[in-house]
Amino acid sequence: MDVYTFAVEATREDLSYYRKTISEYGHSIAEDELRALVLVGNGFRLLASVDWVSPHLCFPRPERATTTLRGYERPLREWGDRLAAAA
């Protein structure tokens, strides 16, 4: 399991423990750096999900893919808003 699986609901303590654990194996990371990585990582995960669904648009009946893709619209917009606010 990696941080993206719990990051949406992660508390400050969760991330602090995660930072402590990974610093035992290499470079330490500041809390603000970890939060930025989590934000970007969550967006990349959303974009990958869109990529995984997109090939199904080529089939004769792409309705299932378009329905699935519609489900990503709100999370992608919210991610974009959070990314813009963090910049």
Secondary structure, DSSP 4 states (H G I P E B T S, - for coil): --GGGTGGG--HHHHHHHHHHHHTTS----HHHHHHHHHHHHHHHHHHHHHHHGGGGGSS-THHHHHHHHHHHHHHHHHHHHHHHH-
